[in-house]
Amino acid sequence: MNYKIFFLGIVLLFSCAESKKFEDSYKETVLLQYLLTPNAPQETCESIITNKDLCFKAYADSLGAPFTATTSSAKTLTCQGMINTTYKNMSGIAQTCAFNCQVTDWKSKTNSGLCTQSTIPALIESSLTSSSAISCLRSCFASTNNQISTDQIPLYLLFNIIQNGE
């Protein structure tokens, strides 16, 4: 008889437990992403430019045209400018996360062969409208408990910053 009461108590305990909500799972995922992101904004920012250069080089190679990669000092200055202006209110981890979104976008363009099939202006435009990069950026902002509007997203993309002269 005692076993039946004990068993019934355990069944009631587990059946009364609240099931996990989608929001809880999302918060855990975003927090895990944030915690697993290294704090290396300068290096990751420079990696955006390196991967953009690899894409543009693939395009130039497909045309048999010469290509000159961005110098190390230009990468450093560009990224320092971005980190100290546009990204200044974000933590280093959040900056790194946002930069990683763009690194991944440029790598996917290169790996998919898109770089050899598109023009430079089309590649730049695709970097500004990439749904995967935009979704990734939203996740980076969510991990710091900030929201970002659709209008604000382009402000955090490399080519938009360069075109605006920052």
N, C-alpha and C positions, 0 to 999 in steps of 0.2 A: 504494500500500500504506500509506504514512504517513497519508493522508487517512482510510483505513478505520480505522486504530488511533485517530486523533484523534476521529473521529466516534463510534466505540465508547466511547471514554473519556467523551465528553460525555453520551452516552445513559446510561451507567452512573452518572455523577455525578447527573443529574437523576432517575433512577429510584430511586436510593438515598436521596434527600432525603426526610425525614419529612414526611408531609402535615400540614397544619394541623389542629389539634384544635379541637373545639367550645369547650373551655375557653379556648384561646388567643384565639379570635375574640371570645368574651364579654368576656374581660379587656381586649382592645383597645377594644371598644365602650364598656365602662364607663369606661375611662381617657379615651377621647375625649370622652365625655359630661362627665366631671369637668373636663377642661381647657377645654371650650367654655362651661362655666357661669360667668357673671360672679360677682364677689365683691360682692354687694349685698344682704345679708340683710334689712336694715331696709326698704329700698324694696320688695323682693319680698314680705316679710311684709305690709306695708301694702297691697300689691296684692291679697293674698288677701281682705282685709276689703273693699276697694273692689269686687272682683268678686262677693263674697258680697252686698254691698249692692245691686249691679246686679240680681242674681237676686231678692232680696227685694223690690226696687222693682217688677220685672216682675210679681211675684205680687200686690203691692198694687195696681198699675195694673189688673191683670185683674179685680180686685174693685171698682175705683173707690175704693179706700181711700187715705188719705194715708200717706206713708212719709217717715221722717226718716233720712237717711244718718248713718253714724258720723262723728263729728267728727274732724278731723285730729289733734287732741291725744289723743283716745281711741285712735286707730290707733297713734300713736307710742308711747304708754304701754303698750298691750297688747303691741306687738311688742318693745319693749325688755324687758318682763317675760319674754316667751317666750325671747328670745335669751339673756338673762342667767340663766335657770333651766333650763328643759327642754332647750334646745339648746346650753348652755354648753360642752359637751365636744366639739362639732363645729366643724370649720373654717368660716369664712365662706362658702366655696364650697359645702360640704356643706349648710349651713343654707339657702343660696339655692336649691340643688337641691331640698331638701325642701319649701320654700315654693312653688317653681315647680310642683310636683306638685299642690298644692292650688289654685293659681291656675288651672291648666289644667282641673282638675275643675269649678270654679265657672263658668269660661267655657263649658265644654261643656254644663253644665246650662242656662245662659242661651241659648246658641246653638241648642240642640235644642228649646227651648220647654218644657222640663221645669219651669222656674220658674213658668210660668203655669198649669201643670196639677197642681201638687202643693201641699200645705200646707207651712207653715214647718217644723213638726216633721218632716215627711217629708223635706224638703230637708236638714235638719240630719242626720237619720239616714242619708240617702244619702251625705252627705259623710264620714261615719264608716265607711261600709262599701263605699265605691267601690273596686272591684277594680283599676281603672286607677291610682287614686291610691296604693293600697297597693303595687302592683307598682312604681310609680315611686319610692316611698319606699325600697323594698328596694334598688333600683338606686343610689339616693343613698348608702345605707349601704355597699353593696358597693364603691362608688368610693373609700371611705375605709378599705377593708379591714376593716370591721366588719360584723357580722351583726346582724340584728334579728329577734326572735321575733314570732310572730303576736300574742302577748299585749302586746308593747311597742308595736306600731304605733299603737294609739289614743292613746298618750301623746304622739305627735308631730302629732296632728291639731288644728287650731285650735279647733274647737268642744268637743272633749273637754277641752282646756286651760282654756277659758273656763268650762265647766260645773263644773270642779273648783276654780275660784276662783283660779287662778294668774294 
